Amino acid sequence: MQKSVRYNEGHALYLAFLARKEGTKRGFLSKKAAEASRWHEKWFALYQNVLFYFEGEQSGRPAGMYLLEGCSCERTPAPPRAGVGPGGGRDALDKQYYFTVLFGHEGQKPLELRCEEEQDGKEWMEAIHQASYADILIEREVLMQKYIHLVQIVETEKIAANQLRHQLEDQDTEIERLKSEIIALNKTKERMRPYQTNQEDEDPDIKKIKKVQSFMRGWLCRRKWKTIVQDYICSPHAESMRKRNQIVFTMVEAESEYVHQLYILVNGFLRPLRMAASSKKPPISHDDVSSIFLNSETIMFLHEIFHQGLKARIANWPTLILADLFDILLPMLNIYQEFVRNHQYSLQVLANCKQNRDFDKLLKQYEANPACEGRMLETFLTYPMFQIPRYIITLHELLAHTPHEHVERKSLEFAKSKLEELSRIMHDEVSDTENIRKNLAIERMIVEGCDILLDTSQTFIRQGAMKNSNTIIVKHEWDSKLHSDWTLLLSGPDILYSSKEDRSVWPMRVAVPGGDDMQAKAQEKLALLKALSHSGGDHVRSENSCLLFPFFISTSGSAPHDLI
């Protein structure tokens, strides 16, 4: 058993009330009954797309309702009636207007309606045709498109009106300006009339004299300006400006050459070696490539940007403003610290890689490139080492020819001080790095190792051959604090004595070539040195404090009189 469809009866009654009050079309219609061919007169009210019918015009509750969405309405002929002759009864039926509401799905019987007047029937059919919500949406869309089009037309007309208004204002301004010029010209013409009259009356000789005087005044003026220009050209200020411009042009040329060198380093060596390191049988590893070149590519990109900025400044010559370029460059120059710190190590790695025949052959092939002009890879790796000092020298020369009241004076001085500070830091870092590497190299030469050399405070002083002598040479007074840590090494790999080691037998494992006599001399000198180190310098303050031994000596401390 099918369940009945539920609907909101209260809302339906509310819509019926609105239909009675504000319906699109209202009136009496005859409705054909479904069970028999009988017609019943009802009061109908159409509201939006819902058709209500009531028992009478005063009925408050609808007898039924039809949803007209998707329906169609058409006129139908009058149905024949049984027992009605072809006379007046047929004429009465023909006067009535019949129409049918067809629903859009099967199984739903059409709604047959009739009215007394044809005009009333046509109005009902038209109202039912327009009751579709879909048609309302289509009509709304059409109206919206028209509205948008009209809005665009209005906006265009507003813009055109504003443009015309501005043109009128400009024309009014131009008219006023032309009027003012006409008035001024008329006044000038009035003033010139007496003068023109006098000129016409002048003697021809007077005219010639005035013409000669005019030529002389022009010649004197040009001569004066030429003298002024010549004096300025020969002045110290002009000479200083010429030298300053020459320094700037030289700096641009040097920067262009440096960028070209970095381009060869990156594109002629770095990138090909990276590709070779990725091959099946790599002649060099990626780690070695990174160790050799480090951040060369980043340095190249930085200086390409700086070079483009310099060329843009030269394009605006004679106006030259360089300080802002150095303000941009200075914060980025810290990348040089890492490159300079790694430079010596990169050369060592390159020397080790050259022992590989395949790599050496490949490198010589790269170096044979005409762009290298016979220069080796080591030469290109050395170029960035001198760039910061070159900038310092250039700025020093530039400041020497820059007046103190010049707008760039303070900025250039600041850039020079920052570059000098960076150069100092880089020099100290390179010195510390090289000191650590040399101390580690010496430590690896010792059979049993040497913990003292692993201390970063140990400073490498000198390396080389020493003479064997019984003579004690005066250098400076002994300082136990200065010479508290020291290590003596033979020319061979064995350690002879270290003040940090506690040895029961001293000296130990002495390996001195040259026989017992050399061994005895070494022990005698070491005994004296041991006494010096433990006495705190009391016994030798009037004696000598630097001894010459046939072995290598390394000490700690950074004073200028370290033991050598």
C-alpha positions as CSV (number, residue, x, y, z in Angstrom):
1,M,0.0,0.0,0.0
2,Q,1.5,3.3,-1.1
3,K,1.9,6.0,1.6
4,S,0.4,9.4,1.0
5,V,2.7,12.3,0.2
6,R,3.2,14.6,3.2
7,Y,3.3,18.3,2.8
8,N,3.3,21.4,5.0
9,E,-0.4,22.2,5.1
10,G,0.1,25.4,7.1
11,H,2.5,26.8,4.4
12,A,0.1,25.7,1.7
13,L,-2.8,27.5,3.4
14,Y,-0.6,30.6,3.7
15,L,0.2,30.5,0.0
16,A,-3.6,30.0,-0.7
17,F,-4.2,33.2,1.4
18,L,-1.6,35.1,-0.7
19,A,-3.2,33.8,-3.9
20,R,-6.6,35.1,-2.8
21,K,-5.1,38.5,-2.0
22,E,-2.3,39.0,-4.5
23,G,-2.8,36.3,-7.2
24,T,-1.7,36.9,-10.7
25,K,-5.1,35.8,-12.1
26,R,-8.3,35.2,-10.1
27,G,-11.8,34.2,-11.2
28,F,-14.5,31.5,-11.7
29,L,-13.7,28.6,-14.0
30,S,-15.5,25.4,-14.7
31,K,-13.5,22.3,-13.9
32,K,-14.3,19.0,-15.4
33,A,-14.7,16.2,-12.8
34,A,-12.5,13.2,-13.1
35,E,-15.2,10.5,-12.4
36,A,-17.8,11.8,-14.8
37,S,-18.1,14.2,-17.7
38,R,-19.6,16.8,-15.4
39,W,-18.4,20.4,-15.0
40,H,-18.2,22.0,-11.6
41,E,-17.7,25.8,-11.2
42,K,-14.9,26.7,-8.8
43,W,-13.2,29.9,-7.9
44,F,-9.5,29.7,-9.1
45,A,-6.5,31.8,-8.0
46,L,-3.0,31.7,-9.6
47,Y,0.0,32.6,-7.4
48,Q,3.5,32.2,-8.9
49,N,3.5,28.6,-10.2
50,V,0.7,27.2,-8.0
51,L,-2.9,27.1,-9.0
52,F,-5.4,27.0,-6.1
53,Y,-9.2,26.5,-6.5
54,F,-11.9,27.1,-3.8
55,E,-15.5,26.2,-3.5
56,G,-16.5,29.8,-3.6
57,E,-15.0,33.3,-3.7
58,Q,-15.5,33.7,0.1
59,S,-14.0,30.3,1.0
60,G,-11.0,30.5,3.3
61,R,-9.6,27.0,2.7
62,P,-8.7,25.8,-0.8
63,A,-10.3,22.7,-2.2
64,G,-7.2,21.7,-4.1
65,M,-4.0,23.0,-5.7
66,Y,-2.0,22.2,-8.8
67,L,1.8,22.7,-9.3
68,L,2.2,24.2,-12.8
69,E,6.0,23.8,-13.1
70,G,6.8,22.1,-16.4
71,C,3.2,22.2,-17.6
72,S,1.8,23.5,-20.8
73,C,-1.6,25.0,-21.7
74,E,-3.5,24.8,-24.9
75,R,-7.0,25.4,-26.2
76,T,-9.3,22.5,-26.9
77,P,-12.5,22.4,-28.9
78,A,-15.9,22.2,-27.2
79,P,-16.8,18.5,-26.5
80,P,-20.0,17.2,-28.1
81,R,-23.1,16.7,-25.9
82,A,-25.5,13.9,-26.2
83,G,-29.1,14.9,-26.9
84,V,-28.2,18.4,-28.1
85,G,-29.4,19.3,-31.5
86,P,-27.5,21.2,-34.1
87,G,-29.5,24.3,-33.2
88,G,-29.1,26.8,-30.3
89,G,-27.6,24.3,-27.9
90,R,-24.6,23.9,-30.1
91,D,-24.2,27.7,-30.4
92,A,-24.3,28.0,-26.6
93,L,-21.5,25.5,-26.2
94,D,-19.4,27.1,-28.9
95,K,-19.5,30.5,-27.0
96,Q,-17.7,28.9,-24.0
97,Y,-13.9,28.8,-24.0
98,Y,-12.2,25.5,-23.3
99,F,-8.5,24.9,-22.5
100,T,-6.5,22.1,-21.0
101,V,-3.5,22.1,-18.7
102,L,-1.1,19.3,-19.7
103,F,1.4,18.0,-17.1
104,G,4.9,17.0,-18.1
105,H,4.8,13.3,-17.1
106,E,2.8,10.3,-17.9
107,G,0.0,9.0,-15.7
108,Q,-1.3,12.4,-14.7
109,K,-4.6,13.3,-16.2
110,P,-4.8,16.8,-17.8
111,L,-6.8,19.5,-16.1
112,E,-9.7,20.6,-18.3
113,L,-11.1,24.0,-17.7
114,R,-13.6,26.4,-19.4
115,C,-14.9,29.9,-19.0
116,E,-17.7,31.9,-20.4
117,E,-15.8,34.5,-22.3
118,E,-13.0,34.0,-24.8
119,Q,-10.9,37.0,-23.6
120,D,-11.0,35.7,-20.1
121,G,-9.8,32.3,-21.3
122,K,-6.9,33.8,-23.3
123,E,-5.8,35.7,-20.2
124,W,-5.9,32.5,-18.1
125,M,-3.8,30.6,-20.7
126,E,-1.3,33.4,-20.9
127,A,-1.0,33.6,-17.1
128,I,-0.5,29.8,-16.9
129,H,2.2,30.0,-19.6
130,Q,4.1,32.6,-17.6
131,A,3.8,30.8,-14.3
132,S,6.9,28.5,-15.0
133,Y,9.8,29.2,-12.6
134,A,12.3,28.1,-15.2
135,D,11.0,30.7,-17.6
136,I,11.3,33.3,-14.9
137,L,15.0,32.3,-14.4
138,I,15.6,32.6,-18.1
139,E,13.9,35.9,-18.2
140,R,15.9,37.0,-15.2
141,E,19.2,36.0,-16.9
142,V,18.3,37.9,-20.0
143,L,17.4,41.0,-17.9
144,M,20.7,40.6,-16.0
145,Q,22.7,40.5,-19.2
146,K,20.9,43.6,-20.4
147,Y,21.5,45.3,-17.1
148,I,25.3,44.5,-17.2
149,H,25.4,45.8,-20.7
150,L,23.7,49.0,-19.8
151,V,26.0,49.4,-16.8
152,Q,29.0,49.0,-19.0
153,I,27.6,51.6,-21.4
154,V,27.0,54.0,-18.5
155,E,30.5,53.5,-17.2
156,T,32.0,54.0,-20.7
157,E,29.9,57.2,-21.1
158,K,31.1,58.4,-17.7
159,I,34.7,57.9,-18.8
160,A,34.1,59.6,-22.1
161,A,32.4,62.4,-20.3
162,N,35.4,62.8,-17.9
163,Q,37.8,62.8,-20.8
164,L,35.8,65.4,-22.6
165,R,35.6,67.5,-19.5
166,H,39.4,67.3,-19.1
167,Q,39.9,68.2,-22.7
168,L,37.6,71.2,-22.3
169,E,39.5,72.3,-19.2
170,D,42.9,71.9,-21.0
171,Q,41.5,73.8,-24.0
172,D,40.3,76.6,-21.7
173,T,43.7,76.7,-20.1
174,E,45.4,76.8,-23.5
175,I,43.1,79.6,-24.6
176,E,43.9,81.6,-21.6
177,R,47.6,81.0,-22.2
178,L,47.3,82.1,-25.8
179,K,45.4,85.2,-24.8
180,S,48.2,86.1,-22.4
181,E,50.8,85.5,-25.1
182,I,48.9,87.7,-27.6
183,I,48.6,90.5,-25.0
184,A,52.4,90.2,-24.2
185,L,53.2,90.2,-27.9
186,N,51.1,93.2,-28.5
187,K,52.7,95.1,-25.7
188,T,56.2,94.2,-27.0
189,K,55.2,95.3,-30.5
190,E,54.0,98.6,-29.1
191,R,57.3,99.1,-27.3
192,M,59.4,98.1,-30.4
193,R,57.6,100.5,-32.8
194,P,59.7,103.6,-31.8
195,Y,62.9,101.6,-32.0
196,Q,62.1,100.2,-35.4
197,T,61.2,103.7,-36.6
198,N,64.6,104.9,-35.3
199,Q,66.4,102.0,-37.0
200,E,64.8,102.8,-40.3
201,D,66.0,106.4,-40.0
202,E,69.6,105.5,-38.9
203,D,72.5,106.1,-41.1
204,P,73.9,103.0,-42.9
205,D,77.4,103.6,-41.5
206,I,75.9,103.6,-38.0
207,K,74.3,100.2,-38.8
208,K,77.7,98.8,-39.9
209,I,79.4,100.1,-36.8
210,K,76.8,98.5,-34.6
211,K,77.2,95.2,-36.5
212,V,81.0,95.3,-36.0
213,Q,80.5,96.0,-32.3
214,S,78.1,93.1,-32.0
215,F,80.7,90.8,-33.6
216,M,83.4,92.1,-31.2
217,R,81.3,91.6,-28.2
218,G,80.6,88.0,-29.2
219,W,84.3,87.4,-29.9
220,L,85.3,88.8,-26.5
221,C,82.6,86.7,-24.7
222,R,83.8,83.6,-26.4
223,R,87.4,84.4,-25.6
224,K,86.5,85.0,-22.0
225,W,84.7,81.7,-21.7
226,K,87.6,79.9,-23.5
227,T,90.0,81.4,-21.0
228,I,87.8,80.3,-18.1
229,V,87.6,76.8,-19.5
230,Q,91.4,76.6,-20.1
231,D,92.1,77.8,-16.6
232,Y,89.8,75.2,-15.1
233,I,91.3,72.4,-17.3
234,C,94.7,73.3,-15.9
235,S,93.5,73.7,-12.4
236,P,94.3,71.0,-9.7
237,H,90.6,70.3,-9.2
238,A,90.2,69.4,-12.9
239,E,93.4,67.3,-12.8
240,S,92.1,65.5,-9.7
241,M,88.7,64.8,-11.4
242,R,90.5,63.5,-14.5
243,K,92.5,61.1,-12.4
244,R,89.4,60.1,-10.4
245,N,87.6,59.3,-13.6
246,Q,90.6,57.4,-14.9
247,I,90.6,55.3,-11.7
248,V,86.9,54.6,-12.1
249,F,87.3,53.5,-15.7
250,T,90.3,51.4,-14.8
251,M,88.3,49.8,-12.0
252,V,85.5,48.9,-14.4
253,E,88.0,47.4,-16.8
254,A,89.7,45.4,-14.0
255,E,86.2,44.2,-12.8
256,S,85.4,43.1,-16.3
257,E,88.6,41.2,-16.6
258,Y,88.1,39.6,-13.1
259,V,84.6,38.5,-14.0
260,H,86.0,37.0,-17.2
261,Q,88.6,35.1,-15.2
262,L,85.9,33.8,-12.8
263,Y,83.8,32.8,-15.9
264,I,86.7,30.7,-17.2
265,L,87.3,29.2,-13.8
266,V,83.7,28.1,-13.4
267,N,82.8,27.2,-17.0
268,G,86.2,26.0,-18.1
269,F,87.1,23.9,-15.0
270,L,84.5,23.7,-12.3
271,R,81.4,22.6,-14.3
272,P,83.4,20.2,-16.6
273,L,85.0,18.5,-13.6
274,R,81.6,18.2,-11.9
275,M,80.4,16.3,-15.0
276,A,83.6,14.2,-15.0
277,A,83.0,13.3,-11.3
278,S,79.6,12.0,-12.3
279,S,80.9,9.7,-15.0
280,K,81.3,5.9,-14.8
281,K,85.0,6.1,-14.1
282,P,85.4,9.4,-12.4
283,P,89.0,10.8,-12.4
284,I,88.0,12.9,-9.4
285,S,85.4,12.8,-6.7
286,H,82.7,15.3,-6.0
287,D,84.3,16.0,-2.6
288,D,87.6,16.9,-4.2
289,V,85.9,19.2,-6.7
290,S,84.1,21.0,-3.8
291,S,87.4,21.2,-1.9
292,I,89.2,22.7,-4.8
293,F,86.6,25.2,-6.0
294,L,84.5,25.7,-2.9
295,N,82.2,28.7,-3.5
296,S,83.8,30.0,-6.7
297,E,80.5,29.9,-8.6
298,T,78.8,32.1,-5.9
299,I,81.7,34.6,-6.1
300,M,81.3,34.8,-9.9
301,F,77.5,35.5,-9.6
302,L,78.2,38.2,-7.0
303,H,80.8,40.0,-9.2
304,E,78.6,39.7,-12.3
305,I,75.9,41.7,-10.5
306,F,78.5,44.2,-9.3
307,H,79.9,44.6,-12.8
308,Q,76.5,45.2,-14.3
309,G,76.0,47.9,-11.7
310,L,79.3,49.5,-12.6
311,K,78.4,49.5,-16.3
312,A,75.1,51.2,-15.5
313,R,76.9,53.9,-13.6
314,I,79.3,54.5,-16.4
315,A,76.4,54.8,-18.8
316,N,75.3,57.9,-16.7
317,W,78.7,59.6,-17.0
318,P,79.7,62.3,-16.1
319,T,77.5,61.7,-13.1
320,L,79.2,58.9,-11.2
321,I,77.8,57.5,-7.9
322,L,79.6,54.4,-6.7
323,A,79.1,54.4,-2.9
324,D,75.7,52.7,-3.1
325,L,77.2,49.8,-5.2
326,F,79.8,49.2,-2.4
327,D,77.1,49.4,0.2
328,I,75.4,46.5,-1.7
329,L,78.7,44.6,-2.2
330,L,80.1,44.8,1.3
331,P,77.7,42.6,3.2
332,M,78.3,39.8,0.6
333,L,82.1,39.8,0.6
334,N,82.1,37.5,3.6
335,I,82.0,34.6,1.2
336,Y,85.7,35.5,0.5
337,Q,86.6,34.5,4.0
338,E,85.7,30.8,3.4
339,F,87.5,30.8,0.0
340,V,90.7,32.4,1.3
341,R,90.7,30.1,4.4
342,N,90.4,27.1,2.1
343,H,92.9,28.3,-0.6
344,Q,96.0,26.5,0.6
345,Y,94.0,23.3,1.3
346,S,92.5,23.5,-2.2
347,L,96.0,23.7,-3.8
348,Q,97.1,20.7,-1.7
349,V,94.0,18.7,-2.8
350,L,94.7,19.7,-6.4
351,A,98.3,18.6,-6.1
352,N,97.2,15.2,-4.8
353,C,94.6,14.8,-7.5
354,K,97.3,15.5,-10.2
355,Q,99.1,12.3,-9.1
356,N,96.2,10.5,-10.9
357,R,97.2,10.2,-14.5
358,D,93.6,10.4,-15.9
359,F,92.9,13.6,-13.9
360,D,96.2,15.2,-14.9
361,K,95.5,14.4,-18.6
362,L,92.0,15.8,-18.4
363,L,93.2,18.9,-16.6
364,K,95.9,19.6,-19.2
365,Q,93.2,19.2,-21.8
366,Y,91.1,21.9,-20.1
367,E,94.2,24.2,-19.6
368,A,94.9,23.9,-23.4
369,N,91.7,25.8,-24.1
370,P,92.5,29.0,-25.9
371,A,90.5,31.0,-23.4
372,C,92.9,30.1,-20.7
373,E,95.8,31.7,-22.6
374,G,98.3,29.2,-21.3
375,R,97.4,29.7,-17.6
376,M,97.1,26.8,-15.2
377,L,94.2,26.1,-12.9
378,E,96.3,27.2,-9.9
379,T,96.5,30.6,-11.5
380,F,92.8,31.0,-11.7
381,L,92.3,29.8,-8.1
382,T,94.7,32.5,-7.0
383,Y,92.9,35.4,-8.6
384,P,90.2,35.8,-5.9
385,M,92.9,36.0,-3.2
386,F,93.9,39.4,-4.5
387,Q,90.5,40.9,-5.2
388,I,89.9,42.4,-1.7
389,P,93.4,44.1,-1.6
390,R,92.7,45.4,-5.1
391,Y,89.5,47.0,-3.9
392,I,91.3,48.5,-1.0
393,I,94.0,50.0,-3.3
394,T,91.4,51.3,-5.7
395,L,89.4,53.0,-2.9
396,H,92.5,54.5,-1.5
397,E,93.4,56.0,-4.8
398,L,89.8,57.1,-5.4
399,L,89.7,58.8,-2.0
400,A,93.0,60.6,-2.7
401,H,91.3,62.3,-5.6
402,T,87.9,62.9,-4.0
403,P,87.4,66.3,-2.4
404,H,86.5,66.3,1.3
405,E,83.2,68.0,0.6
406,H,82.3,65.4,-2.0
407,V,78.9,63.7,-1.4
408,E,80.5,60.2,-1.6
409,R,83.5,60.9,0.6
410,K,82.1,59.4,3.8
411,S,80.5,56.4,2.1
412,L,83.8,55.5,0.3
413,E,85.8,55.9,3.5
414,F,83.3,53.6,5.3
415,A,83.6,51.0,2.5
416,K,87.5,51.3,2.6
417,S,87.5,50.7,6.4
418,K,85.2,47.7,6.1
419,L,87.3,46.2,3.4
420,E,90.5,46.7,5.5
421,E,88.8,45.1,8.5
422,L,87.7,42.1,6.3
423,S,91.2,41.8,4.8
424,R,92.7,41.8,8.3
425,I,90.3,39.1,9.5
426,M,91.0,37.0,6.4
427,H,94.8,37.4,6.9
428,D,94.5,36.3,10.5
429,E,92.3,33.3,9.6
430,V,94.7,32.2,6.9
431,S,97.7,32.5,9.3
432,D,95.8,30.5,12.0
433,T,94.8,27.8,9.5
434,E,98.3,27.5,8.1
435,N,99.7,27.3,11.6
436,I,97.4,24.4,12.5
437,R,98.1,22.5,9.3
438,K,101.9,22.8,9.7
439,N,101.7,21.8,13.4
440,L,99.6,18.8,12.4
441,A,102.1,17.9,9.7
442,I,104.9,18.0,12.3
443,E,102.9,16.0,14.8
444,R,102.4,13.3,12.2
445,M,106.2,13.1,11.8
446,I,106.6,12.1,15.5
447,V,106.5,8.3,16.1
448,E,104.8,8.5,19.5
449,G,102.8,11.7,18.6
450,C,103.0,15.0,20.5
451,D,100.0,16.3,22.4
452,I,101.5,19.8,22.7
453,L,101.3,20.3,19.0
454,L,97.6,19.5,19.1
455,D,97.0,22.6,21.2
456,T,95.7,25.4,18.9
457,S,97.7,28.0,21.0
458,Q,100.9,26.5,19.6
459,T,102.5,28.8,17.0
460,F,104.7,27.6,14.2
461,I,107.8,29.9,14.0
462,R,110.4,28.5,11.6
463,Q,111.4,25.4,9.9
464,G,114.9,24.5,8.4
465,A,118.3,23.1,9.0
466,M,120.3,24.0,12.2
467,K,124.1,24.0,12.8
468,N,125.8,21.9,15.5
469,S,127.9,24.1,17.7
470,N,129.3,24.3,21.2
471,T,128.9,28.0,21.2
472,I,126.0,29.6,23.1
473,I,124.7,32.6,21.2
474,V,123.1,35.6,23.0
475,K,119.6,36.4,21.8
476,H,117.6,37.6,24.8
477,E,117.1,36.9,28.5
478,W,115.5,33.5,29.3
479,D,111.8,33.8,30.1
480,S,110.4,30.7,31.8
481,K,106.8,31.8,31.0
482,L,107.6,32.3,27.4
483,H,109.5,29.0,27.0
484,S,107.3,26.9,29.3
485,D,106.2,24.5,26.5
486,W,108.7,23.3,23.9
487,T,109.6,20.2,22.0
488,L,112.9,19.1,20.4
489,L,112.9,16.8,17.4
490,L,115.8,15.1,15.6
491,S,116.0,15.2,11.9
492,G,114.7,11.7,12.0
493,P,111.1,10.8,13.2
494,D,112.0,10.1,16.9
495,I,111.3,12.6,19.7
496,L,114.2,13.6,21.7
497,Y,112.7,15.6,24.6
498,S,109.3,17.2,25.5
499,S,108.8,19.3,28.6
500,K,105.3,18.0,28.9
501,E,106.3,14.4,29.2
502,D,107.4,12.7,32.4
503,R,110.2,10.4,31.5
504,S,112.1,8.3,34.0
505,V,115.1,8.0,31.8
506,W,116.0,11.3,30.1
507,P,116.6,11.6,27.2
508,M,114.9,8.6,25.7
509,R,115.3,6.9,22.3
510,V,117.9,9.4,21.0
511,A,118.8,8.7,17.4
512,V,121.5,11.0,16.4
513,P,123.5,10.1,13.3
514,G,127.2,10.6,13.5
515,G,128.5,8.4,16.3
516,D,129.0,8.5,20.0
517,D,130.6,11.9,20.0
518,M,127.5,13.5,18.5
519,Q,125.3,11.7,21.0
520,A,127.4,12.9,23.9
521,K,127.3,16.5,22.6
522,A,123.5,16.3,22.3
523,Q,123.1,15.0,25.8
524,E,125.3,17.7,27.2
525,K,123.3,20.4,25.5
526,L,120.0,18.9,26.5
527,A,121.1,18.7,30.2
528,L,121.9,22.4,30.0
529,L,118.6,23.2,28.3
530,K,116.7,21.1,31.0
531,A,118.5,23.1,33.7
532,L,117.4,26.3,32.0
533,S,113.8,25.3,31.8
534,H,113.5,24.2,35.4
535,S,115.5,27.0,36.9
536,G,113.1,29.7,35.8
537,G,116.0,31.6,34.2
538,D,117.9,32.4,37.5
539,H,121.2,30.8,36.3
540,V,121.3,32.3,32.9
541,R,119.9,35.9,33.0
542,S,123.5,37.2,32.3
543,E,124.2,34.3,30.0
544,N,122.7,33.3,26.7
545,S,119.2,32.0,26.2
546,C,119.1,30.7,22.6
547,L,120.9,27.4,21.8
548,L,121.8,26.0,18.4
549,F,121.1,22.2,18.2
550,P,121.3,19.8,15.3
551,F,117.6,19.2,15.4
552,F,114.2,20.9,14.9
553,I,112.7,23.0,17.7
554,S,109.1,24.0,18.0
555,T,107.8,26.3,20.8
556,S,104.5,27.8,22.0
557,G,103.8,31.5,22.4
558,S,103.5,34.3,20.0
559,A,106.2,36.7,21.3
560,P,108.8,37.9,18.8
561,H,111.7,36.2,20.8
562,D,110.4,32.7,20.7
563,L,113.0,29.9,20.8
564,I,114.1,29.0,17.3
